[in-house]
Amino acid sequence: MEVRLEAFNLLNNFNWGNPIVNYSSGLFGRIQTVAGDMRIMQFGVKYSF
């Protein structure tokens, strides 16, 4: 029997996305997006005989 637990981004850190680069925008230079995935956890069991 094999038991497996996988965790990605365990501490739930995030990376800021790219800033808005449109000069005519009132939000120029602001970062409003987040890059990357949220916390993902997987659990699996494999039984062989």
PDB file of N, CA, C and O in Angstrom:
ATOM      1  N   MET A   1       0.840  -1.164   0.000  1.00  0.00           N
ATOM      2  CA  MET A   1       0.000   0.000   0.000  1.00  0.00           C
ATOM      3  C   MET A   1       0.894   1.238   0.000  1.00  0.00           C
ATOM      4  O   MET A   1       1.858   1.325   0.760  1.00  0.00           O
ATOM      5  N   GLU A   2       0.564   2.164  -0.841  1.00  0.00           N
ATOM      6  CA  GLU A   2       1.324   3.412  -0.941  1.00  0.00           C
ATOM      7  C   GLU A   2       0.362   4.575  -0.679  1.00  0.00           C
ATOM      8  O   GLU A   2      -0.696   4.677  -1.299  1.00  0.00           O
ATOM      9  N   VAL A   3       0.751   5.435   0.241  1.00  0.00           N
ATOM     10  CA  VAL A   3      -0.047   6.622   0.569  1.00  0.00           C
ATOM     11  C   VAL A   3       0.755   7.845   0.166  1.00  0.00           C
ATOM     12  O   VAL A   3       1.943   7.950   0.471  1.00  0.00           O
ATOM     13  N   ARG A   4       0.103   8.764  -0.519  1.00  0.00           N
ATOM     14  CA  ARG A   4       0.809   9.937  -1.029  1.00  0.00           C
ATOM     15  C   ARG A   4       0.008  11.203  -0.716  1.00  0.00           C
ATOM     16  O   ARG A   4      -1.211  11.238  -0.883  1.00  0.00           O
ATOM     17  N   LEU A   5       0.714  12.239  -0.261  1.00  0.00           N
ATOM     18  CA  LEU A   5       0.132  13.553  -0.043  1.00  0.00           C
ATOM     19  C   LEU A   5       1.014  14.567  -0.743  1.00  0.00           C
ATOM     20  O   LEU A   5       2.215  14.633  -0.478  1.00  0.00           O
ATOM     21  N   GLU A   6       0.438  15.353  -1.629  1.00  0.00           N
ATOM     22  CA  GLU A   6       1.182  16.374  -2.357  1.00  0.00           C
ATOM     23  C   GLU A   6       0.567  17.730  -2.062  1.00  0.00           C
ATOM     24  O   GLU A   6      -0.655  17.869  -2.011  1.00  0.00           O
ATOM     25  N   ALA A   7       1.411  18.723  -1.868  1.00  0.00           N
ATOM     26  CA  ALA A   7       0.936  20.081  -1.597  1.00  0.00           C
ATOM     27  C   ALA A   7       1.711  21.056  -2.471  1.00  0.00           C
ATOM     28  O   ALA A   7       2.939  21.015  -2.533  1.00  0.00           O
ATOM     29  N   PHE A   8       0.982  21.925  -3.137  1.00  0.00           N
ATOM     30  CA  PHE A   8       1.575  22.966  -3.966  1.00  0.00           C
ATOM     31  C   PHE A   8       1.170  24.308  -3.374  1.00  0.00           C
ATOM     32  O   PHE A   8       0.000  24.521  -3.057  1.00  0.00           O
ATOM     33  N   ASN A   9       2.125  25.207  -3.225  1.00  0.00           N
ATOM     34  CA  ASN A   9       1.900  26.514  -2.615  1.00  0.00           C
ATOM     35  C   ASN A   9       1.329  26.326  -1.212  1.00  0.00           C
ATOM     36  O   ASN A   9       0.299  26.907  -0.871  1.00  0.00           O
ATOM     37  N   LEU A  10       1.995  25.524  -0.416  1.00  0.00           N
ATOM     38  CA  LEU A  10       1.523  25.140   0.911  1.00  0.00           C
ATOM     39  C   LEU A  10       1.283  26.345   1.819  1.00  0.00           C
ATOM     40  O   LEU A  10       0.304  26.362   2.565  1.00  0.00           O
ATOM     41  N   LEU A  11       2.149  27.342   1.773  1.00  0.00           N
ATOM     42  CA  LEU A  11       2.001  28.518   2.639  1.00  0.00           C
ATOM     43  C   LEU A  11       1.080  29.570   2.036  1.00  0.00           C
ATOM     44  O   LEU A  11       0.884  30.634   2.624  1.00  0.00           O
ATOM     45  N   ASN A  12       0.513  29.281   0.867  1.00  0.00           N
ATOM     46  CA  ASN A  12      -0.431  30.155   0.179  1.00  0.00           C
ATOM     47  C   ASN A  12       0.164  31.535  -0.114  1.00  0.00           C
ATOM     48  O   ASN A  12      -0.523  32.549   0.008  1.00  0.00           O
ATOM     49  N   ASN A  13       1.435  31.569  -0.498  1.00  0.00           N
ATOM     50  CA  ASN A  13       2.060  32.818  -0.933  1.00  0.00           C
ATOM     51  C   ASN A  13       1.597  33.147  -2.339  1.00  0.00           C
ATOM     52  O   ASN A  13       1.229  32.253  -3.101  1.00  0.00           O
ATOM     53  N   PHE A  14       1.614  34.417  -2.683  1.00  0.00           N
ATOM     54  CA  PHE A  14       1.230  34.807  -4.033  1.00  0.00           C
ATOM     55  C   PHE A  14       2.239  35.785  -4.588  1.00  0.00           C
ATOM     56  O   PHE A  14       2.982  36.427  -3.846  1.00  0.00           O
ATOM     57  N   ASN A  15       2.255  35.889  -5.890  1.00  0.00           N
ATOM     58  CA  ASN A  15       3.121  36.821  -6.595  1.00  0.00           C
ATOM     59  C   ASN A  15       2.245  37.853  -7.269  1.00  0.00           C
ATOM     60  O   ASN A  15       1.222  37.515  -7.864  1.00  0.00           O
ATOM     61  N   TRP A  16       2.639  39.096  -7.178  1.00  0.00           N
ATOM     62  CA  TRP A  16       1.881  40.158  -7.838  1.00  0.00           C
ATOM     63  C   TRP A  16       1.989  40.019  -9.341  1.00  0.00           C
ATOM     64  O   TRP A  16       3.014  39.573  -9.857  1.00  0.00           O
ATOM     65  N   GLY A  17       0.943  40.397 -10.042  1.00  0.00           N
ATOM     66  CA  GLY A  17       0.934  40.378 -11.495  1.00  0.00           C
ATOM     67  C   GLY A  17       1.624  41.613 -12.051  1.00  0.00           C
ATOM     68  O   GLY A  17       2.288  42.342 -11.314  1.00  0.00           O
ATOM     69  N   ASN A  18       1.469  41.850 -13.339  1.00  0.00           N
ATOM     70  CA  ASN A  18       2.076  42.993 -13.998  1.00  0.00           C
ATOM     71  C   ASN A  18       1.255  44.258 -13.756  1.00  0.00           C
ATOM     72  O   ASN A  18       0.031  44.189 -13.651  1.00  0.00           O
ATOM     73  N   PRO A  19       1.916  45.408 -13.667  1.00  0.00           N
ATOM     74  CA  PRO A  19       1.177  46.665 -13.492  1.00  0.00           C
ATOM     75  C   PRO A  19       0.479  47.084 -14.786  1.00  0.00           C
ATOM     76  O   PRO A  19       0.808  46.604 -15.871  1.00  0.00           O
ATOM     77  N   ILE A  20      -0.475  47.974 -14.651  1.00  0.00           N
ATOM     78  CA  ILE A  20      -1.187  48.522 -15.810  1.00  0.00           C
ATOM     79  C   ILE A  20      -0.266  49.536 -16.482  1.00  0.00           C
ATOM     80  O   ILE A  20       0.217  50.461 -15.829  1.00  0.00           O
ATOM     81  N   VAL A  21      -0.019  49.370 -17.786  1.00  0.00           N
ATOM     82  CA  VAL A  21       0.962  50.205 -18.486  1.00  0.00           C
ATOM     83  C   VAL A  21       0.323  51.182 -19.464  1.00  0.00           C
ATOM     84  O   VAL A  21       1.034  51.841 -20.223  1.00  0.00           O
ATOM     85  N   ASN A  22      -0.994  51.289 -19.462  1.00  0.00           N
ATOM     86  CA  ASN A  22      -1.685  52.229 -20.331  1.00  0.00           C
ATOM     87  C   ASN A  22      -1.595  53.629 -19.718  1.00  0.00           C
ATOM     88  O   ASN A  22      -2.175  53.879 -18.662  1.00  0.00           O
ATOM     89  N   TYR A  23      -0.871  54.543 -20.377  1.00  0.00           N
ATOM     90  CA  TYR A  23      -0.637  55.885 -19.836  1.00  0.00           C
ATOM     91  C   TYR A  23      -1.926  56.674 -19.643  1.00  0.00           C
ATOM     92  O   TYR A  23      -2.004  57.495 -18.730  1.00  0.00           O
ATOM     93  N   SER A  24      -2.929  56.450 -20.466  1.00  0.00           N
ATOM     94  CA  SER A  24      -4.157  57.222 -20.369  1.00  0.00           C
ATOM     95  C   SER A  24      -5.119  56.670 -19.308  1.00  0.00           C
ATOM     96  O   SER A  24      -6.179  57.249 -19.069  1.00  0.00           O
ATOM     97  N   SER A  25      -4.753  55.565 -18.681  1.00  0.00           N
ATOM     98  CA  SER A  25      -5.601  54.970 -17.662  1.00  0.00           C
ATOM     99  C   SER A  25      -5.393  55.679 -16.326  1.00  0.00           C
ATOM    100  O   SER A  25      -4.274  56.056 -15.978  1.00  0.00           O
ATOM    101  N   GLY A  26      -6.461  55.850 -15.601  1.00  0.00           N
ATOM    102  CA  GLY A  26      -6.354  56.436 -14.266  1.00  0.00           C
ATOM    103  C   GLY A  26      -5.700  55.499 -13.275  1.00  0.00           C
ATOM    104  O   GLY A  26      -5.324  55.912 -12.178  1.00  0.00           O
ATOM    105  N   LEU A  27      -5.562  54.251 -13.652  1.00  0.00           N
ATOM    106  CA  LEU A  27      -4.945  53.240 -12.787  1.00  0.00           C
ATOM    107  C   LEU A  27      -3.512  52.931 -13.205  1.00  0.00           C
ATOM    108  O   LEU A  27      -2.970  51.892 -12.829  1.00  0.00           O
ATOM    109  N   PHE A  28      -2.894  53.820 -13.977  1.00  0.00           N
ATOM    110  CA  PHE A  28      -1.545  53.571 -14.490  1.00  0.00           C
ATOM    111  C   PHE A  28      -0.582  53.252 -13.347  1.00  0.00           C
ATOM    112  O   PHE A  28      -0.531  53.966 -12.346  1.00  0.00           O
ATOM    113  N   GLY A  29       0.171  52.179 -13.513  1.00  0.00           N
ATOM    114  CA  GLY A  29       1.190  51.790 -12.545  1.00  0.00           C
ATOM    115  C   GLY A  29       0.681  50.932 -11.404  1.00  0.00           C
ATOM    116  O   GLY A  29       1.481  50.416 -10.624  1.00  0.00           O
ATOM    117  N   ARG A  30      -0.604  50.766 -11.287  1.00  0.00           N
ATOM    118  CA  ARG A  30      -1.151  49.951 -10.202  1.00  0.00           C
ATOM    119  C   ARG A  30      -1.158  48.479 -10.594  1.00  0.00           C
ATOM    120  O   ARG A  30      -1.316  48.127 -11.763  1.00  0.00           O
ATOM    121  N   ILE A  31      -0.984  47.645  -9.601  1.00  0.00           N
ATOM    122  CA  ILE A  31      -1.027  46.199  -9.810  1.00  0.00           C
ATOM    123  C   ILE A  31      -2.348  45.706  -9.239  1.00  0.00           C
ATOM    124  O   ILE A  31      -2.616  45.857  -8.047  1.00  0.00           O
ATOM    125  N   GLN A  32      -3.166  45.116 -10.098  1.00  0.00           N
ATOM    126  CA  GLN A  32      -4.479  44.660  -9.654  1.00  0.00           C
ATOM    127  C   GLN A  32      -4.704  43.181  -9.898  1.00  0.00           C
ATOM    128  O   GLN A  32      -5.821  42.692  -9.733  1.00  0.00           O
ATOM    129  N   THR A  33      -3.673  42.467 -10.285  1.00  0.00           N
ATOM    130  CA  THR A  33      -3.813  41.035 -10.539  1.00  0.00           C
ATOM    131  C   THR A  33      -2.824  40.258  -9.692  1.00  0.00           C
ATOM    132  O   THR A  33      -1.821  40.795  -9.222  1.00  0.00           O
ATOM    133  N   VAL A  34      -3.123  39.007  -9.510  1.00  0.00           N
ATOM    134  CA  VAL A  34      -2.255  38.096  -8.780  1.00  0.00           C
ATOM    135  C   VAL A  34      -1.849  36.986  -9.746  1.00  0.00           C
ATOM    136  O   VAL A  34      -2.693  36.413 -10.434  1.00  0.00           O
ATOM    137  N   ALA A  35      -0.560  36.687  -9.791  1.00  0.00           N
ATOM    138  CA  ALA A  35      -0.056  35.624 -10.650  1.00  0.00           C
ATOM    139  C   ALA A  35       0.142  34.356  -9.819  1.00  0.00           C
ATOM    140  O   ALA A  35       0.577  34.426  -8.669  1.00  0.00           O
ATOM    141  N   GLY A  36      -0.167  33.235 -10.384  1.00  0.00           N
ATOM    142  CA  GLY A  36       0.040  31.966  -9.691  1.00  0.00           C
ATOM    143  C   GLY A  36      -1.257  31.363  -9.191  1.00  0.00           C
ATOM    144  O   GLY A  36      -2.313  31.995  -9.238  1.00  0.00           O
ATOM    145  N   ASP A  37      -1.164  30.153  -8.719  1.00  0.00           N
ATOM    146  CA  ASP A  37      -2.329  29.413  -8.252  1.00  0.00           C
ATOM    147  C   ASP A  37      -2.481  29.506  -6.747  1.00  0.00           C
ATOM    148  O   ASP A  37      -1.534  29.826  -6.028  1.00  0.00           O
ATOM    149  N   MET A  38      -3.685  29.222  -6.284  1.00  0.00           N
ATOM    150  CA  MET A  38      -3.939  29.160  -4.856  1.00  0.00           C
ATOM    151  C   MET A  38      -3.409  27.834  -4.319  1.00  0.00           C
ATOM    152  O   MET A  38      -2.863  27.029  -5.073  1.00  0.00           O
ATOM    153  N   ARG A  39      -3.567  27.612  -3.033  1.00  0.00           N
ATOM    154  CA  ARG A  39      -3.102  26.378  -2.398  1.00  0.00           C
ATOM    155  C   ARG A  39      -3.829  25.178  -2.996  1.00  0.00           C
ATOM    156  O   ARG A  39      -5.053  25.181  -3.125  1.00  0.00           O
ATOM    157  N   ILE A  40      -3.061  24.154  -3.360  1.00  0.00           N
ATOM    158  CA  ILE A  40      -3.625  22.917  -3.920  1.00  0.00           C
ATOM    159  C   ILE A  40      -3.036  21.750  -3.130  1.00  0.00           C
ATOM    160  O   ILE A  40      -1.821  21.654  -2.957  1.00  0.00           O
ATOM    161  N   MET A  41      -3.911  20.869  -2.655  1.00  0.00           N
ATOM    162  CA  MET A  41      -3.472  19.668  -1.930  1.00  0.00           C
ATOM    163  C   MET A  41      -4.125  18.451  -2.565  1.00  0.00           C
ATOM    164  O   MET A  41      -5.296  18.483  -2.941  1.00  0.00           O
ATOM    165  N   GLN A  42      -3.351  17.378  -2.678  1.00  0.00           N
ATOM    166  CA  GLN A  42      -3.835  16.131  -3.261  1.00  0.00           C
ATOM    167  C   GLN A  42      -3.490  14.990  -2.323  1.00  0.00           C
ATOM    168  O   GLN A  42      -2.430  14.988  -1.695  1.00  0.00           O
ATOM    169  N   PHE A  43      -4.383  14.027  -2.231  1.00  0.00           N
ATOM    170  CA  PHE A  43      -4.182  12.853  -1.407  1.00  0.00           C
ATOM    171  C   PHE A  43      -4.479  11.626  -2.256  1.00  0.00           C
ATOM    172  O   PHE A  43      -5.487  11.582  -2.962  1.00  0.00           O
ATOM    173  N   GLY A  44      -3.613  10.644  -2.188  1.00  0.00           N
ATOM    174  CA  GLY A  44      -3.833   9.442  -2.976  1.00  0.00           C
ATOM    175  C   GLY A  44      -3.382   8.186  -2.250  1.00  0.00           C
ATOM    176  O   GLY A  44      -2.450   8.201  -1.446  1.00  0.00           O
ATOM    177  N   VAL A  45      -4.067   7.110  -2.557  1.00  0.00           N
ATOM    178  CA  VAL A  45      -3.741   5.795  -1.991  1.00  0.00           C
ATOM    179  C   VAL A  45      -3.693   4.801  -3.146  1.00  0.00           C
ATOM    180  O   VAL A  45      -4.597   4.751  -3.980  1.00  0.00           O
ATOM    181  N   LYS A  46      -2.616   4.007  -3.178  1.00  0.00           N
ATOM    182  CA  LYS A  46      -2.502   2.969  -4.209  1.00  0.00           C
ATOM    183  C   LYS A  46      -2.300   1.635  -3.499  1.00  0.00           C
ATOM    184  O   LYS A  46      -1.411   1.472  -2.663  1.00  0.00           O
ATOM    185  N   TYR A  47      -3.141   0.710  -3.859  1.00  0.00           N
ATOM    186  CA  TYR A  47      -3.084  -0.640  -3.278  1.00  0.00           C
ATOM    187  C   TYR A  47      -2.786  -1.631  -4.390  1.00  0.00           C
ATOM    188  O   TYR A  47      -3.487  -1.666  -5.401  1.00  0.00           O
ATOM    189  N   SER A  48      -1.763  -2.425  -4.206  1.00  0.00           N
ATOM    190  CA  SER A  48      -1.434  -3.442  -5.194  1.00  0.00           C
ATOM    191  C   SER A  48      -1.086  -4.757  -4.501  1.00  0.00           C
ATOM    192  O   SER A  48      -0.559  -4.781  -3.389  1.00  0.00           O
ATOM    193  N   PHE A  49      -1.392  -5.821  -5.181  1.00  0.00           N
ATOM    194  CA  PHE A  49      -1.081  -7.150  -4.621  1.00  0.00           C
ATOM    195  C   PHE A  49      -0.655  -8.098  -5.703  1.00  0.00           C
ATOM    196  O   PHE A  49      -0.354  -9.259  -5.424  1.00  0.00           O
TER     197      PHE A  49
END
